[in-house]
Amino acid sequence: MTYQEPPNENNEPKWDYTSSRQNFITGAMVVGGNLLVLLIYLLYRTVPSVHQFISGRPM
């Protein structure tokens, strides 16, 4: 007699192998990247030395 899987009651696809931990890590990376871009932009606009380092010319 062969083993049969029980019916899928949650209607979740069988090919979805992601875990909540992977989703958490991906989301944290996206949020962290956005915060990094925002921080660099704010420093670029307000700190003359950062602006000169990035653009190569003074404010």
C-alpha positions, 0 to 999 in steps of 0.5 A: 500500500502506498502513502498518500498525502492528506488533501490540502485544506488550506489551498496552498500551492505545493510549489511555495517553498518560502518560509516566514523567516525568508520573507522576514529577511527579505522584507528587512533587507528592503526596508534597510535598503530604503533607509540607507538610500534616505539617509544618504540623500539627506546627508547629500542635501544637508552636509557639504562634505558629503555633497562634495564627496558624492558629486565632486563639486561644492554645494 
